[in-house]
Amino acid sequence: GSGGFRKRKHDNFPHGQKKEEKENVNPSSPLMTSFKSFQLELDTRHDKYERLVKLSRDITIESKRTIFLLHRFTSAPNGEEILDESEVKLDAVRRKIKQVAQELIGEDMYQFHRAISPGLQEYVEAASFQYFIKTRSLISVEEINKQLIFTAEDREETTNTSSNSQDKQPHTWSLKVTPVDYLLGVADLTGELMRLCISSVGNGDIDTPFELSQFLRQIYDGFTFIGNTGPYEVSKKLYTLKQSLAKVENACYTLKVRGSEIPKHMLADVFSSKTELIDQEEGL
Amino acid sequence: VPKKCQKAREHFGTVRTQMESLKTKFPADQYYRFHEHWRFVLQRLVFLAAFVVYLESETLVTREAVAEILGIEADRERGFHLDIEDYLSGVLTLASELARLAVNSVTAGDYSRPLRISTFINELDSGFRLLNLKNDSLRKRYDGLKYDVKKIEEVVYDLSIRGLNKEATGGVGGEK
C-alpha cells in the first residue's frame, strides 16, 4: 500500500516533523471541502454504475433462460403454453429494463452504456427469437423499443417519483436500444437459429431448415452490407454468423441429397456432429 | 511570473473559441458517447489552467474556475462540461509539475517556494485520500501522487538540514 515508500527512506526522515505537517491540514479548508463533495459525487456515480451492472446481469440470466425455454417449442400442442410462458419471462425482463430506464433518468445514457449493453443484447436475442418463432420474421429495432416504453403502473410508483414540472409526460420511462446493441443481439440470434435448425431436423421437421436457411441468408446479407463500417464487435460477430449460416446450409444440403434415403428418426444422428457433417455410410 | 501568467491567459482565449466550435459538432445529450475523443486534451487543459492559477495565487483552481477559463460549463445539465474525473486527472498532473518546480526553484536560488509547494501538496494529498476510487486510469494516476509528495518532501528536507529554509522562513514570518 501507500505506506511502503515511507519505510524505505525511514532513516532519512525525521518522523515527528512529518506527522506535524500532516496534522496542520485544516479539514474544513476550501480545498478539503471541495474534495469531500468530490468523494460524494464519485461514490454516487459508482453506486449507480454498480446497480446498473447488477440489473444487466439479471436481464442476461432471465433472457438466456427464455431462450432455452423457446428451444423446447415445437408445433406440438404444448407449443402455445411455451410461448405464453416465454411472454411471462420476457415481461419480467422488461420490468428490469424499466428499472434501468428509471436509473438513467436525467443521465447521459452513454456514460453507463458499458454497464447495460450485455444485458440489452441478450434481451434483443431473446425477444427476436420469440418473435421469429411466432412470425417467422425478424423483429425490428423500432418494435423492440416500442415494448420498452413504460408508464407508472400503480399509485405507489406515482407517489414515489417526484413529479418534475419539466416532464411533459409525468411518470413515463423508456429505454432505446441502440442500433449497435440491436445488431449484436441479432447476430447472437443467428447462433440460436442454427441450433434450432439442427434440433428441428431431429424432431422430424424438415421444412424449418430450409426456411431458416433463407432467413439467415438475408440476415447475413444485411451484415455484409454494413461490412467494416460498424464497430469492431459487429465485425467479430460476423465471423460466427458466417459459420452458423454454413452449418444451416450444409444441413439443407444433406437433407436434400440424402433426406429421402434416411428414415426420419435417424435424421438426428446424421446431424449429430458439431462441426462439418461427416460423410456417413449410405443405406442406414 | 505574473507576466507569463498573463500571456498564458491570453492563449486560453484561443482555447475558448475552439471549444465553442467543438460544442456544435454533436448533440448535447450525447457528450459521453464521444467523450474519449477529447478526454486527453481536456485533461491537459485542466492541468494548464490549474498551473496558471497556482502560479498566480498558490491555490487550487476550482472546477467552476477551470470551466470558465476553458469556456465550457461546470455541470453536465448545462451542456458541454468538465467531467469530475478529468478535472482530478488534470490536478494530479499539476502535482507532478509542482514537484519539478520545487526542484528547479532550489536550483534557481528560491528556497521558500518549495516549502509553500510542500504545504499545498500535502493538503492536496489529504484531499485525494478522501476519495474512493475505482481501479481505473484516475486511480493509477493518483498512485503517482505519493511519489510527487515524496520528492517535494526530500527537497524540503534537503533545505532544512542545511539551514537554508531558515533564511527563507525568516522572510515569510515578517521581516525582522
Chai-1 contact restraints between the chains, C-beta under 6 A:
chainA,res_idxA,chainB,res_idxB,connection_type,confidence,min_distance_angstrom,max_distance_angstrom,comment,restraint_id
A,S2,B,K146,contact,1.0,0.0,6.0,A-B,restraint_1
A,F5,B,K150,contact,1.0,0.0,6.0,A-B,restraint_2
A,E21,B,N122,contact,1.0,0.0,6.0,A-B,restraint_3
A,V25,B,E123,contact,1.0,0.0,6.0,A-B,restraint_4
A,V25,B,S126,contact,1.0,0.0,6.0,A-B,restraint_5
A,L31,B,L60,contact,1.0,0.0,6.0,A-B,restraint_6
A,L31,B,E123,contact,1.0,0.0,6.0,A-B,restraint_7
A,L31,B,G127,contact,1.0,0.0,6.0,A-B,restraint_8
A,M32,B,G127,contact,1.0,0.0,6.0,A-B,restraint_9
A,F35,B,G127,contact,1.0,0.0,6.0,A-B,restraint_10
A,F35,B,L130,contact,1.0,0.0,6.0,A-B,restraint_11
A,Q39,B,L130,contact,1.0,0.0,6.0,A-B,restraint_12
A,Q39,B,L131,contact,1.0,0.0,6.0,A-B,restraint_13
A,E41,B,I84,contact,1.0,0.0,6.0,A-B,restraint_14
A,L42,B,L131,contact,1.0,0.0,6.0,A-B,restraint_15
A,D43,B,N132,contact,1.0,0.0,6.0,A-B,restraint_16
A,D108,B,Y31,contact,1.0,0.0,6.0,A-B,restraint_17
A,D108,B,Y32,contact,1.0,0.0,6.0,A-B,restraint_18
A,Y110,B,Y32,contact,1.0,0.0,6.0,A-B,restraint_19
A,Y110,B,R33,contact,1.0,0.0,6.0,A-B,restraint_20
A,Q111,B,Y32,contact,1.0,0.0,6.0,A-B,restraint_21
